[in-house]
Amino acid sequence: TVSLVVIMLELTGEISYAVPFMCAVLASKLVGDSFTPSIYDVHSALLGYAAIEEPEAIRLAASVGDVAEPCGDRDILDIAEPITVE
């Protein structure tokens, strides 16, 4: 979508058309995506390539807190205190 706006700006040579071009391209993309899937996604699925985006059904809802371990006082470095190497 951004590349289309850049091409249109290069063809017209008018920077004052940037916002109308962006709005028109964004509106057409939103309307097109609501009716049909992306032609690139369909073509890559036909060729057997992996999807770029994960399908909505298998998105994970894990957060960092689920897999991270809490750190102790010895794990935190304070630059105000001298560091000794043992």
Secondary structure, DSSP 8 states (H G I E B T S, - for coil): -HHHHHHHHHHH--GGGHHHHHHHHHHHHHHHHHHS--HHHHHHHHHT---SS--GGG-----HHHH-----GGG---TTS-----
